[in-house]
């Protein structure tokens, strides 16, 4: 059996709530998709959500699973979207603490890609500073559309789930 590193963030620090929400989401959908006999979702079972400015709404998890299984919405799209949302939320939570280090600049660009349909998108003068983490490098000498990453996919292509988790862990450790 392959051994895996355990993901652990400390409660009360910058990214704990975000990473826990992210892992809860991934755990739940994986459980539902891979354990049909354990979870019997009926067509009319629904989840209610309360609004502050609009009346309560509901959605049908059965419809979500049906769309995923039919290939209308892929599991990879789901994972990549969740990674983008995590990167976006995490960066926005600590952007005032951006020390312009290569790791923090790397997170900024990963966050931007997550916010632009999961594709790298650089303004004409970007990337402006060195941006790298481990062996992953965003070449800051090539600007805008001339950057080799421009228009390419981020999550699922260039960066994965464990990558965003470990990057956030390292940045959080720098901040505490």
Secondary structure, 3 states (H helix, E strand, C coil): CCCCCCCCCCCCCCCHHHHHHHHHHHHHHHHHHHCCCCCCCCCCCCEEECCCCCCCEEECHHHHHHHHHCCCCCHHHHHHHHHHHHHHHHHHHHHHHCCCCHHHHHHHHHHHHHHCCCECCCCCCCCCCCEEECCEEECCCCCHHHCCCCCCECECCCECHHHHHHHHHHHHHHHC
